[in-house]
Amino acid sequence: MEAINYQVKERNEEIKLPESLGFGKYFTDHVFEMDYSKEKGWYNPTIKPLADILMHPATMFIHYGQAIFEGLKAFKTENGDVVLFRPDQHIKRLNNSAKRICIPAVDEEFVLEALKELVNIDRDWVPSKKGESLYVRPFVYGSNPFLGVSPANTYKLVILLSPVGAYYPEGFKPVKILVQDDYVRAVRKGLGECKTPANYAASLLAGEKAKEKGFTQVLWLDGVKQKNIEEVGTMNIFINLKDEVVTPKLNGSILPGITRKTVIQLLKEWNMNVVERDISVDEVIQKYDSGELLGIFGTGTAAVITSVGWLSFKDKNMVINGGEPGKLDVKLFDEITAIQYGLKQDTHGWIQKVEKKEVEVS
Ligand code: COI
């Protein structure tokens, strides 16, 4: 791979972030971009000032959706270091998504280095308040103009940075979730496990209808029988029962979340009986009625650990743990965020430091 071309702009004024960041509304000064063609492979890696991307109206991904993305986070630790949480896992997943929709793989080590270089350049944008972080959004799309349905000939990879707070309007407070059976998000052997815009487009109408009824998000059921619970779209789901903590097993239509994987590992280390298996909505209701349902929480990069305080399916309305965050949810949230903000030693190799380097400005 050729060396990164730096077109770094000096910032003359102080960065002023609002009191409440919300999610995905603000962007830093620079982006990383690189191109792909069949002849050259990935080429022209460049860090440059954030600017609009000019594209031909026939640019392929606009029409046929050949695009993938990731979401990971950089944190400012207590001692002022900037660190990334499991970036290698996210880049690996980017390549898994790429394979499913005929996008050429990236060199994972190179993209990780490029990502660190970019975060280093915009490191002053990493917020230091607890609950805030710098969200890193790598994405790849088919970029040549053509109206025939086929994989694109050329691609662009972009890494965009956005200082963020909590994803949900509730902050990290328990959310209200509606179990959805009027629509499906994904089916086995489809695109469900691929982080591609199509899955999010599939979720919009149901999400809007749920919001109209006062819910934050929907919980999807399997696309065939609409019986087993799958995921929330912005987070994976865990059901905390009396004798086991259950999360739906990865069956091809569920996104393999990195926070999901982190939680499974932590629960195993805490000697808890965490089980990846099918779990139907009927079983969740039955466990609720019998008093064996202790809590429900979601996991995700943006959502971190978010308790589900209310879960509704048809005319069954369940108040989970009195609408309060469950003990286990809080313990997991505290453990993961303590590692991310450097308050607790990382014994798992999940944290990667972004070394501070001076870069020449143009
Ligand atoms: C994430 O958690 O990073 C996601 O990608 C979910 C959502 C913001 C699309």
Residues whose N, C-alpha, C, O or C-beta is under 5 A from the ligand:
A	BS01	COI	G71 G233 T234 G300 T301 A302 A303
